[in-house]
Amino acid sequence: MSEVTKLIHKYLRHEKKFPHVWCPGCGNGIVLGALIRAIDRTGFSKDDIVMVSGIGCAGRMSVYVDFNTLHTTHGRALTFATGVKLANPKLQVIVVMGDGDATAIGGNHFIHAARRNLNLTAIIINNNIYGMTGGQYSPTTPYGAKSATSMYGHVEHGFSISEMAVTAGAAMVGRGTVYHATLLDQLMEAAIKKRGFAVVEVISHCHTQFGAKNKLGDAVEMLRQQKKLAVRVDKAKTMSPEELAGKITIGVLVDRDLPVYTEEYQKIRDAARAAMMEK
């Protein structure tokens, strides 16, 4: 039995939940593969892991994995994950979201999860559009791009998920693409092991919605574009702003040690319990 087959039988609900619902060529399969390889290397048992997801193409990922899973409401994956982590801090909680799920309806939850430095791992798959619900524009849709709700060109400017996470206070922020699958494995492994709020933004593609509406070609062509536009962090440091315009910086963007919310909260609980015992 090959190593890939072993991982499939160990971590996926392959007999009950497959074939999957993703479009042929979707990057979500690459993300799922990277995630289970990363989890396998961390050494955590399946009972240690809780995977929480919201609504959308990325939200289906929790259905396919053989962990403790929660498939939650739109934009609220981080709120459910927060409750799980506070109830049992020993669990390794991984939250999988799309760009719309995490940063539109879930935007405030995302900002404040980073600010609090909750001990969670957030995997955000960014394909610049709402793929499952009809191809509407999302907070990361580029200016001028076409979508189901911007057929004449998008008039808003998309923002950077990773830069927002850094500014909001996340302990670790990494960015990768589904083309750079090996790097994606490494970023996810580091994020799962990190104490504090760790974010991995995954640049992916939606060729059936975003690609088709903007004439960007099929899945293979969009993967080639990721290869062309991606610049490693070390190289990006040597480039001018003009040279970096339109590029995607990939790698670990920030890695810092900060007080972890769940640990600080436990101190408050212990202090309150001690005060009650003294009365």
VMD Tcl script that draws the C-alpha trace (Angstrom):
set ca {
  {0.00 0.00 0.00}
  {1.45 3.39 -1.04}
  {1.89 6.26 1.43}
  {-0.87 8.20 -0.33}
  {-3.28 5.27 -0.03}
  {-2.41 4.90 3.66}
  {-3.26 8.56 4.29}
  {-6.55 8.21 2.40}
  {-7.62 5.22 4.51}
  {-6.39 6.82 7.74}
  {-7.82 10.33 7.47}
  {-10.66 10.42 4.91}
  {-14.24 9.22 5.08}
  {-13.65 7.83 1.62}
  {-16.19 5.02 1.73}
  {-19.18 7.15 2.81}
  {-18.53 10.69 1.58}
  {-16.81 10.28 -1.79}
  {-16.92 11.14 -4.65}
  {-16.64 14.77 -3.55}
  {-18.75 17.65 -4.84}
  {-15.89 19.95 -5.97}
  {-15.51 20.81 -9.63}
  {-12.87 18.85 -11.57}
  {-9.62 20.82 -11.31}
  {-10.60 22.66 -8.11}
  {-7.73 23.59 -5.82}
  {-9.60 22.42 -2.72}
  {-8.39 18.88 -3.28}
  {-4.78 20.08 -3.15}
  {-5.54 21.95 0.09}
  {-7.12 18.83 1.60}
  {-4.10 16.73 0.62}
  {-1.69 19.26 2.10}
  {-3.71 19.45 5.31}
  {-3.83 15.71 6.00}
  {-0.12 15.35 5.19}
  {0.65 18.19 7.61}
  {-1.53 16.70 10.35}
  {0.08 13.31 9.87}
  {3.54 14.81 10.40}
  {2.50 16.61 13.58}
  {1.82 13.29 15.27}
  {-1.58 14.28 16.67}
  {-4.14 11.51 16.82}
  {-7.46 11.89 15.04}
  {-9.15 12.27 18.40}
  {-6.91 15.28 19.14}
  {-8.17 17.16 16.06}
  {-11.37 19.16 15.67}
  {-11.99 20.56 12.19}
  {-14.53 23.35 11.97}
  {-15.80 24.78 8.68}
  {-18.39 27.28 7.54}
  {-20.45 27.44 4.35}
  {-19.12 27.39 0.80}
  {-16.87 25.17 -1.30}
  {-14.22 25.19 1.46}
  {-16.90 24.37 4.02}
  {-17.29 20.90 2.54}
  {-13.80 19.93 3.71}
  {-14.95 18.98 7.20}
  {-17.36 16.47 5.65}
  {-14.56 14.45 4.06}
  {-12.13 14.07 6.97}
  {-12.30 11.47 9.73}
  {-11.74 13.83 12.68}
  {-14.08 15.43 15.18}
  {-15.88 17.85 12.86}
  {-18.33 20.75 12.91}
  {-19.94 22.04 9.71}
  {-21.29 25.37 10.91}
  {-23.25 28.37 9.63}
  {-21.98 30.97 7.18}
  {-19.28 33.21 8.62}
  {-19.49 31.68 12.10}
  {-16.86 28.95 11.94}
  {-14.48 30.89 14.20}
  {-17.17 31.48 16.82}
  {-17.92 27.75 17.07}
  {-14.17 27.01 17.10}
  {-13.68 29.52 19.93}
  {-16.28 27.71 22.01}
  {-14.66 24.34 21.37}
  {-11.21 25.62 22.30}
  {-12.40 27.31 25.49}
  {-14.32 24.20 26.53}
  {-11.32 21.91 25.95}
  {-8.04 23.77 25.36}
  {-6.18 20.48 24.82}
  {-7.87 19.93 21.46}
  {-6.13 21.00 18.25}
  {-8.79 23.09 16.52}
  {-8.40 23.74 12.79}
  {-10.83 26.11 11.05}
  {-11.24 25.90 7.26}
  {-12.95 28.82 5.52}
  {-13.24 30.51 2.15}
  {-12.40 34.17 1.50}
  {-16.06 35.20 1.59}
  {-16.94 33.05 4.57}
  {-13.96 34.28 6.62}
  {-13.71 37.94 5.67}
  {-17.19 39.12 4.63}
  {-19.92 37.90 6.99}
  {-17.18 36.43 9.19}
  {-14.86 39.43 8.98}
  {-15.33 40.74 12.51}
  {-14.89 37.27 13.99}
  {-11.65 36.88 12.03}
  {-10.23 40.22 13.13}
  {-11.00 39.63 16.80}
  {-9.80 36.02 16.81}
  {-6.45 37.39 15.61}
  {-6.56 40.26 18.12}
  {-7.24 37.90 21.02}
  {-4.58 35.48 19.75}
  {-6.86 32.51 20.18}
  {-4.96 29.23 20.00}
  {-6.53 28.15 16.70}
  {-5.32 27.32 13.20}
  {-7.20 29.15 10.44}
  {-6.90 27.89 6.85}
  {-8.46 30.42 4.47}
  {-8.84 29.39 0.84}
  {-8.86 32.53 -1.28}
  {-10.19 32.13 -4.82}
  {-11.39 35.76 -5.16}
  {-15.06 34.88 -5.49}
  {-18.10 33.14 -3.98}
  {-17.77 29.90 -5.93}
  {-20.55 27.71 -4.58}
  {-23.39 30.23 -4.43}
  {-23.23 31.59 -7.97}
  {-20.03 33.55 -8.52}
  {-20.75 36.80 -6.67}
  {-17.83 39.09 -5.83}
  {-16.14 38.68 -2.46}
  {-13.97 40.99 -0.29}
  {-10.88 39.77 -2.19}
  {-12.23 40.17 -5.73}
  {-9.76 42.45 -7.57}
  {-10.74 45.87 -8.83}
  {-12.11 45.64 -12.37}
  {-12.79 41.89 -12.24}
  {-16.09 40.49 -13.45}
  {-18.43 38.39 -11.36}
  {-22.13 37.53 -11.21}
  {-22.69 40.74 -9.24}
  {-20.16 42.90 -11.12}
  {-20.74 42.01 -14.74}
  {-19.32 45.34 -15.94}
  {-16.26 45.23 -13.71}
  {-15.81 45.37 -9.94}
  {-15.64 48.93 -8.57}
  {-14.37 47.98 -5.09}
  {-10.77 47.19 -4.17}
  {-10.01 43.77 -2.74}
  {-8.00 43.57 0.45}
  {-5.18 41.28 1.54}
  {-6.27 38.60 4.01}
  {-2.71 37.98 5.20}
  {-1.88 41.63 5.74}
  {-5.09 42.09 7.71}
  {-4.21 39.09 9.89}
  {-0.74 40.50 10.58}
  {-2.15 43.91 11.50}
  {-4.89 42.41 13.68}
  {-2.30 40.58 15.78}
  {-2.09 36.94 14.65}
  {0.89 35.05 16.07}
  {1.73 33.43 12.73}
  {0.66 34.30 9.20}
  {1.69 32.37 6.12}
  {0.61 32.49 2.50}
  {0.91 29.83 -0.14}
  {-0.68 28.75 -3.40}
  {-2.15 25.44 -4.47}
  {0.53 25.30 -7.15}
  {3.27 25.29 -4.47}
  {1.93 22.19 -2.74}
  {5.13 21.30 -0.84}
  {5.33 24.78 0.68}
  {1.65 24.52 1.57}
  {2.35 21.33 3.53}
  {5.11 23.10 5.45}
  {3.03 26.20 6.22}
  {0.13 24.14 7.52}
  {2.37 21.98 9.70}
  {3.98 25.09 11.21}
  {0.56 26.69 11.76}
  {-0.85 23.64 13.56}
  {2.18 23.51 15.87}
  {2.15 27.27 16.57}
  {0.94 28.51 19.95}
  {-1.61 31.20 19.26}
  {-3.71 32.26 16.29}
  {-2.04 30.93 13.15}
  {-3.34 31.81 9.70}
  {-2.51 30.20 6.37}
  {-3.98 32.01 3.38}
  {-4.13 29.67 0.41}
  {-4.30 31.32 -3.00}
  {-6.44 29.00 -5.08}
  {-8.49 29.26 -8.26}
  {-12.13 28.95 -9.24}
  {-11.96 28.29 -12.96}
  {-15.68 27.58 -13.25}
  {-16.71 30.98 -11.87}
  {-13.91 33.54 -11.58}
  {-11.80 32.06 -14.36}
  {-14.66 31.71 -16.81}
  {-16.08 35.18 -16.21}
  {-12.65 36.83 -16.56}
  {-11.39 34.65 -19.43}
  {-8.42 33.35 -17.43}
  {-8.44 29.88 -18.93}
  {-8.91 26.47 -17.38}
  {-7.60 25.15 -14.06}
  {-4.17 24.33 -15.51}
  {-3.74 27.83 -16.93}
  {-4.77 29.41 -13.64}
  {-2.24 27.22 -11.81}
  {0.43 28.44 -14.21}
  {-0.52 32.00 -13.33}
  {0.02 31.22 -9.65}
  {3.50 29.95 -10.48}
  {4.22 33.07 -12.52}
  {2.99 35.57 -9.91}
  {4.32 33.96 -6.73}
  {7.48 35.33 -5.09}
  {9.12 33.75 -2.05}
  {9.43 35.95 1.04}
  {13.23 36.07 0.93}
  {13.28 37.18 -2.68}
  {10.49 39.71 -2.10}
  {12.70 41.48 0.46}
  {15.18 42.30 -2.31}
  {12.56 43.66 -4.72}
  {11.23 47.20 -5.09}
  {7.53 48.06 -4.64}
  {7.29 48.47 -8.41}
  {8.72 44.99 -8.99}
  {6.32 43.49 -6.44}
  {3.23 45.13 -7.93}
  {0.77 42.42 -8.90}
  {2.90 39.67 -7.35}
  {1.92 37.24 -4.58}
  {4.39 36.96 -1.71}
  {4.43 33.40 -0.37}
  {5.99 31.89 2.73}
  {5.89 32.84 6.41}
  {5.00 36.54 6.60}
  {5.13 36.83 10.40}
  {5.97 34.48 13.27}
  {5.96 35.97 16.75}
  {5.36 34.87 20.33}
  {2.42 36.56 22.05}
  {0.27 35.80 25.11}
  {-2.26 33.14 24.14}
  {-5.89 33.96 24.93}
  {-6.94 30.50 26.09}
  {-4.02 30.33 28.51}
  {-4.66 33.86 29.83}
  {-8.37 33.07 30.22}
  {-7.52 29.95 32.21}
  {-5.48 32.10 34.62}
  {-8.55 34.28 35.21}
  {-10.69 31.20 35.84}
  {-8.13 29.83 38.29}
  {-7.93 33.18 40.11}
  {-11.71 33.42 40.33}
  {-11.97 29.86 41.65}
  {-9.30 30.56 44.27}
  {-11.12 33.73 45.37}
  {-14.38 31.78 45.75}
  {-12.66 29.13 47.88}
  {-11.33 31.81 50.23}
  {-14.80 33.11 51.01}
}
mol new
graphics top color blue
foreach p $ca { graphics top sphere $p radius 0.5 }
foreach p [lrange $ca 0 end-1] q [lrange $ca 1 end] { graphics top cylinder $p $q radius 0.2 }
display resetview
